[in-house]
Amino acid sequence: MVKKLKDNIGYITYIRGEMKKSFPDWHEMDAVYENQPNNNFQISFVKDLNKIHFTKDRGLLELSLYYDNNQIQLGYLIYNSILKSIPEQDSKWRLTLCTELIDYYVTFIKKYFIRN
């Protein structure tokens, strides 16, 4: 069973903590969550020319990486491997917001930046 938090503030706090632990030299750019349509939020981090956005849209959490303001195309590999890492996720709703998905994204980001 996947772990759900109480509200958007809980998820933002969780993302901040995981990013600070894994990427202490990155800086938070912004966190937008109040008065957002469909109870959405976005939190972003930056280091040099790299940017990371976590975006909740209609209950799904998406990850976007940018280099020099150009979005890096992650393809379907990241999304297909979510089901291997979080077997409890429904294949139709694999981006459903939960702490395990945040953990997966942070691990993916670590591997991505180590490789590049």
Backbone as a chain_set.jsonl record, in Angstrom:
{"seq": "MVKKLKDNIGYITYIRGEMKKSFPDWHEMDAVYENQPNNNFQISFVKDLNKIHFTKDRGLLELSLYYDNNQIQLGYLIYNSILKSIPEQDSKWRLTLCTELIDYYVTFIKKYFIRN", "coords": {"N": [[0.841, -1.184, 0.0], [0.525, 2.218, -0.811], [1.801, 5.301, 0.556], [-0.096, 8.008, 1.548], [-0.269, 11.505, 2.043], [-1.631, 14.085, 4.19], [-2.282, 16.633, 3.034], [-1.563, 19.179, 0.497], [0.456, 20.841, 1.554], [1.794, 19.059, 3.214], [2.911, 17.33, 1.265], [4.557, 19.131, -0.15], [6.331, 19.873, 1.879], [7.483, 17.379, 2.33], [8.724, 16.902, -0.185], [10.543, 19.05, -0.188], [12.177, 18.294, 1.991], [13.29, 15.833, 1.081], [14.647, 16.7, -1.206], [16.455, 18.524, -0.082], [17.968, 16.804, 1.467], [19.071, 15.077, -0.48], [20.074, 16.781, -2.455], [21.729, 19.084, -1.444], [22.944, 21.428, -2.352], [21.264, 22.625, -4.139], [18.765, 25.135, -4.819], [15.606, 26.241, -3.69], [13.287, 27.49, -5.947], [10.598, 28.318, -6.151], [7.364, 27.808, -4.663], [4.193, 27.001, -5.325], [0.974, 26.879, -4.251], [-1.312, 27.813, -3.015], [-4.697, 28.685, -3.59], [-4.871, 27.431, -6.086], [-6.143, 26.01, -9.111], [-8.1, 23.006, -9.08], [-6.853, 21.973, -6.818], [-4.079, 21.928, -7.185], [-0.405, 21.968, -7.243], [2.949, 23.352, -7.439], [6.411, 22.911, -7.117], [9.676, 24.089, -7.31], [13.156, 23.73, -8.121], [16.565, 24.869, -8.391], [19.815, 24.824, -9.834], [22.638, 26.233, -11.005], [22.426, 25.996, -14.448], [20.44, 24.155, -14.419], [17.118, 23.019, -13.789], [14.458, 21.814, -11.766], [11.175, 20.686, -11.679], [8.453, 19.808, -9.726], [5.242, 18.922, -10.267], [1.949, 18.906, -9.324], [-0.95, 17.926, -10.797], [-4.265, 17.696, -10.992], [-4.25, 15.557, -9.151], [-2.179, 13.947, -10.013], [1.344, 13.482, -10.04], [3.907, 15.047, -11.642], [7.19, 15.08, -13.051], [9.555, 17.379, -14.15], [12.458, 18.152, -15.919], [14.912, 20.582, -16.643], [17.356, 22.081, -18.739], [19.202, 24.897, -19.165], [16.832, 26.334, -19.675], [15.525, 24.657, -21.46], [13.397, 21.958, -21.874], [14.116, 18.702, -20.788], [13.692, 15.766, -22.467], [12.296, 13.043, -21.127], [11.092, 10.729, -21.894], [9.262, 7.586, -22.129], [10.505, 5.742, -20.535], [11.062, 6.417, -17.843], [8.473, 6.498, -16.817], [7.441, 3.927, -17.261], [9.11, 2.418, -15.634], [8.295, 3.119, -13.122], [6.245, 1.459, -12.26], [7.61, -0.876, -11.717], [9.104, -0.118, -9.537], [7.214, 0.775, -7.735], [5.044, -1.291, -7.087], [2.421, -1.236, -6.178], [1.141, 0.811, -7.421], [-1.445, 1.687, -9.626], [-1.535, 0.727, -12.971], [-2.844, 2.363, -14.791], [-2.895, 4.742, -13.485], [-0.319, 5.569, -12.775], [1.118, 7.831, -11.985], [-0.028, 8.767, -9.709], [-0.234, 10.767, -6.858], [1.914, 10.184, -4.173], [4.051, 9.326, -1.396], [5.951, 7.436, -2.111], [6.2, 7.776, -4.873], [7.383, 10.295, -4.983], [9.81, 9.664, -3.72], [10.791, 7.88, -5.637], [11.113, 9.622, -7.856], [13.113, 11.386, -6.84], [15.256, 9.611, -6.525], [15.551, 8.879, -9.203], [16.35, 11.37, -10.278], [18.823, 11.694, -8.963], [20.294, 9.55, -10.117], [20.176, 10.357, -12.788], [21.644, 12.804, -12.819], [24.115, 11.933, -11.891], [24.906, 10.253, -13.925], [25.043, 12.04, -16.026]], "CA": [[0.0, 0.0, 0.0], [1.288, 3.449, -0.909], [1.539, 6.246, 1.643], [-0.675, 9.288, 1.17], [-0.182, 12.528, 3.073], [-2.904, 14.759, 4.475], [-2.597, 17.748, 2.149], [-0.472, 19.658, -0.361], [1.548, 21.334, 2.394], [2.541, 17.865, 3.619], [3.711, 16.871, 0.125], [5.597, 20.125, -0.415], [7.317, 19.713, 2.947], [8.175, 16.107, 2.064], [9.607, 17.114, -1.337], [11.639, 19.911, 0.284], [13.081, 17.499, 2.825], [14.012, 14.864, 0.255], [15.574, 17.436, -2.068], [17.531, 19.077, 0.754], [18.809, 15.678, 1.866], [19.765, 14.507, -1.633], [20.677, 17.839, -3.27], [21.84, 20.224, -0.53], [23.437, 22.636, -3.006], [20.205, 23.175, -4.989], [17.959, 26.138, -4.13], [14.193, 26.274, -4.055], [12.905, 28.679, -6.715], [9.254, 28.727, -5.755], [6.369, 26.797, -4.312], [2.881, 27.587, -5.559], [-0.041, 25.919, -3.852], [-2.537, 28.452, -2.54], [-5.682, 29.143, -4.579], [-4.614, 26.818, -7.384], [-7.289, 25.216, -9.581], [-8.072, 21.545, -8.897], [-5.979, 21.64, -5.695], [-2.765, 21.649, -7.757], [0.743, 22.692, -6.711], [4.232, 23.178, -8.106], [7.587, 23.317, -6.367], [10.787, 24.073, -8.257], [14.507, 23.852, -7.581], [17.508, 25.291, -9.411], [21.259, 24.863, -9.594], [23.288, 26.643, -12.242], [21.482, 26.039, -15.569], [19.496, 23.053, -14.256], [15.901, 23.261, -13.016], [13.601, 20.658, -11.509], [9.819, 21.047, -11.283], [7.481, 18.8, -9.314], [3.947, 19.536, -10.509], [0.742, 18.098, -9.093], [-2.05, 18.377, -11.638], [-5.434, 16.806, -10.859], [-3.926, 14.375, -8.367], [-1.021, 13.248, -10.56], [2.59, 14.201, -9.817], [4.804, 14.963, -12.789], [8.542, 15.589, -12.88], [10.121, 18.004, -15.346], [13.843, 18.593, -15.793], [15.281, 21.57, -17.655], [18.732, 22.55, -18.806], [19.25, 26.166, -19.897], [15.429, 26.622, -20.019], [15.007, 23.685, -22.419], [12.95, 20.758, -21.174], [14.779, 17.449, -21.125], [12.678, 14.762, -22.773], [12.605, 11.831, -20.377], [10.512, 9.579, -22.568], [8.409, 6.703, -21.347], [11.289, 4.85, -19.678], [10.854, 6.786, -16.447], [7.115, 6.184, -16.391], [7.268, 2.48, -17.225], [9.84, 1.841, -14.505], [7.575, 3.431, -11.874], [5.469, 0.283, -11.849], [8.534, -1.845, -11.138], [9.542, 0.399, -8.236], [6.039, 0.928, -6.868], [4.095, -2.251, -7.661], [1.051, -0.962, -5.739], [0.547, 1.84, -8.276], [-2.304, 1.223, -10.709], [-0.866, 1.038, -14.237], [-3.558, 3.457, -15.447], [-2.715, 5.953, -12.684], [1.02, 5.388, -12.212], [1.641, 9.093, -11.45], [-0.831, 9.174, -8.569], [0.581, 11.378, -5.81], [2.198, 9.431, -2.952], [5.451, 9.536, -0.999], [6.799, 6.505, -2.868], [6.469, 8.375, -6.179], [8.366, 11.348, -4.733], [11.084, 8.967, -3.496], [11.217, 7.364, -6.936], [11.593, 10.758, -8.645], [14.372, 11.879, -6.289], [16.261, 8.608, -6.892], [15.762, 9.029, -10.642], [17.129, 12.6, -10.485], [20.201, 11.394, -8.547], [20.913, 8.722, -11.151], [20.293, 11.15, -13.996], [22.745, 13.767, -12.718], [25.374, 11.193, -11.764], [25.216, 9.755, -15.273], [25.363, 13.171, -16.915]], "C": [[0.89, 1.252, 0.0], [0.863, 4.426, 0.182], [1.052, 7.576, 1.086], [-0.532, 10.246, 2.341], [-1.486, 13.31, 3.141], [-3.277, 15.823, 3.439], [-1.373, 18.173, 1.344], [0.71, 20.175, 0.438], [2.419, 20.161, 2.855], [3.431, 17.354, 2.498], [4.845, 17.844, -0.193], [6.71, 20.017, 0.625], [8.137, 18.45, 2.727], [9.163, 16.266, 0.906], [10.798, 17.974, -0.926], [12.662, 19.115, 1.084], [13.913, 16.53, 2.022], [15.023, 15.552, -0.656], [16.74, 18.002, -1.262], [18.514, 17.983, 1.168], [19.664, 15.178, 0.688], [20.533, 15.529, -2.463], [20.844, 19.108, -2.434], [22.307, 21.521, -1.189], [22.441, 23.225, -4.011], [19.372, 24.15, -4.149], [16.512, 26.073, -4.613], [13.894, 27.585, -4.772], [11.56, 29.21, -6.243], [8.437, 27.512, -5.349], [5.012, 27.48, -4.407], [1.836, 26.541, -5.203], [-1.341, 26.565, -3.407], [-3.389, 28.908, -3.715], [-5.416, 28.614, -5.98], [-5.829, 26.001, -7.817], [-7.049, 23.722, -9.353], [-7.121, 21.103, -7.791], [-4.578, 21.241, -6.168], [-1.659, 22.335, -6.96], [1.947, 22.474, -7.607], [5.32, 23.661, -7.167], [8.791, 23.099, -7.28], [12.109, 24.32, -7.551], [15.452, 24.195, -8.725], [18.937, 25.168, -8.9], [21.91, 25.136, -10.942], [22.247, 26.732, -13.369], [20.42, 24.941, -15.495], [18.31, 23.468, -13.394], [15.119, 21.956, -12.899], [12.245, 21.18, -11.067], [9.06, 19.782, -10.89], [6.126, 19.477, -9.453], [2.832, 18.532, -10.242], [-0.371, 18.722, -9.915], [-3.147, 17.332, -11.594], [-5.072, 15.475, -10.183], [-2.739, 13.571, -8.864], [0.224, 14.109, -10.352], [3.529, 13.967, -10.988], [6.145, 15.59, -12.439], [9.004, 16.171, -14.205], [11.532, 18.466, -15.02], [14.151, 19.534, -16.952], [16.775, 21.839, -17.587], [18.731, 23.786, -19.692], [17.872, 26.502, -20.487], [14.851, 25.723, -21.112], [14.628, 22.414, -21.676], [13.668, 19.532, -21.71], [13.686, 16.402, -21.328], [13.065, 13.441, -22.118], [12.054, 10.577, -21.034], [9.681, 8.73, -21.629], [9.184, 5.784, -20.413], [11.058, 5.151, -18.205], [9.471, 6.323, -15.979], [6.865, 4.683, -16.338], [7.981, 1.855, -16.032], [9.209, 2.179, -13.158], [6.853, 2.193, -11.368], [6.355, -0.812, -11.269], [8.942, -1.421, -9.738], [8.404, 0.509, -7.24], [4.946, -0.007, -7.384], [2.636, -1.999, -7.259], [0.364, 0.087, -6.601], [-0.274, 1.162, -9.371], [-1.658, 1.641, -12.026], [-1.549, 2.175, -14.993], [-3.302, 4.79, -14.752], [-1.335, 5.948, -12.031], [1.622, 6.657, -11.619], [0.829, 9.62, -10.275], [0.076, 9.605, -7.424], [0.674, 10.487, -4.574], [3.673, 9.631, -2.619], [6.399, 8.614, -1.77], [7.144, 7.067, -4.244], [7.493, 9.506, -6.036], [9.745, 10.721, -4.529], [11.656, 8.439, -4.808], [11.814, 8.495, -7.783], [12.951, 11.259, -8.149], [15.506, 10.899, -6.628], [16.58, 8.702, -8.384], [16.639, 10.244, -10.93], [18.591, 12.371, -10.099], [20.918, 10.608, -9.632], [21.14, 9.519, -12.43], [21.497, 12.089, -13.93], [24.085, 13.099, -12.479], [25.845, 10.727, -13.131], [25.649, 10.876, -16.195], [26.345, 14.083, -16.233]], "O": [[1.881, 1.322, 0.727], [-0.268, 4.39, 0.667], [1.716, 8.191, 0.252], [-0.659, 9.845, 3.498], [-2.335, 13.205, 2.256], [-4.429, 15.912, 3.016], [-0.29, 17.605, 1.489], [1.857, 19.969, 0.041], [3.645, 20.269, 2.88], [4.579, 16.983, 2.739], [5.967, 17.422, -0.474], [7.892, 20.065, 0.284], [9.353, 18.455, 2.919], [10.306, 15.819, 0.999], [11.937, 17.663, -1.275], [13.868, 19.251, 0.877], [15.117, 16.409, 2.25], [16.128, 15.047, -0.854], [17.885, 17.961, -1.712], [19.725, 18.2, 1.214], [20.848, 14.89, 0.859], [21.528, 15.189, -3.103], [20.168, 20.105, -2.69], [22.089, 22.602, -0.641], [22.746, 24.221, -4.666], [19.283, 24.012, -2.929], [16.245, 25.875, -5.798], [14.209, 28.662, -4.267], [11.408, 30.401, -5.971], [8.774, 26.366, -5.649], [4.722, 28.418, -3.665], [1.811, 25.453, -5.778], [-2.383, 25.91, -3.423], [-2.883, 29.444, -4.701], [-5.712, 29.295, -6.962], [-6.477, 25.366, -6.983], [-5.915, 23.249, -9.429], [-6.629, 19.975, -7.818], [-3.968, 20.326, -5.616], [-1.932, 23.18, -6.107], [1.98, 21.551, -8.421], [5.175, 24.688, -6.504], [8.91, 22.065, -7.936], [12.179, 25.013, -6.536], [15.189, 23.863, -9.881], [19.227, 25.375, -7.722], [21.753, 24.37, -11.893], [21.278, 27.481, -13.243], [19.596, 24.809, -16.4], [18.469, 24.174, -12.399], [15.12, 21.12, -13.803], [12.168, 22.026, -10.176], [9.034, 18.806, -11.639], [5.885, 20.504, -8.82], [2.777, 17.461, -10.845], [-0.695, 19.898, -9.752], [-2.981, 16.22, -12.095], [-5.53, 14.41, -10.597], [-2.327, 12.611, -8.212], [0.161, 15.333, -10.475], [3.898, 12.831, -11.288], [6.221, 16.516, -11.631], [8.866, 15.541, -15.254], [11.774, 19.089, -13.986], [13.715, 19.32, -18.083], [17.376, 21.825, -16.513], [18.305, 23.724, -20.846], [17.764, 26.901, -21.646], [13.776, 26.017, -21.636], [15.438, 21.856, -20.935], [13.808, 19.348, -22.919], [12.854, 16.187, -20.446], [14.042, 12.803, -22.511], [12.517, 9.473, -20.746], [9.428, 9.105, -20.483], [8.58, 5.109, -19.579], [10.878, 4.233, -17.405], [9.327, 5.815, -14.867], [6.146, 4.211, -15.457], [7.505, 0.864, -15.478], [9.566, 1.572, -12.147], [6.855, 1.917, -10.169], [5.909, -1.591, -10.426], [9.107, -2.26, -8.853], [8.609, 0.354, -6.036], [4.016, 0.446, -8.051], [1.719, -2.49, -7.917], [-0.855, 0.246, -6.532], [0.163, 0.177, -9.965], [-1.272, 2.8, -12.179], [-0.894, 2.881, -15.759], [-3.471, 5.849, -15.357], [-1.205, 6.29, -10.856], [2.555, 6.57, -10.82], [0.973, 10.778, -9.885], [1.024, 8.907, -7.065], [-0.34, 10.086, -4.002], [4.451, 10.059, -3.471], [7.537, 8.992, -2.047], [8.254, 6.863, -4.734], [8.375, 9.652, -6.883], [10.733, 11.188, -5.096], [12.858, 8.539, -5.056], [12.892, 8.343, -8.357], [13.842, 11.526, -8.955], [16.604, 11.33, -6.981], [17.741, 8.614, -8.781], [17.567, 10.163, -11.735], [19.497, 12.799, -10.814], [22.029, 10.962, -10.025], [22.175, 9.373, -13.081], [22.281, 12.161, -14.876], [25.115, 13.668, -12.841], [27.031, 10.799, -13.453], [26.518, 10.688, -17.046], [26.748, 15.096, -16.806]]}, "num_chains": 1, "name": "protein.A"}
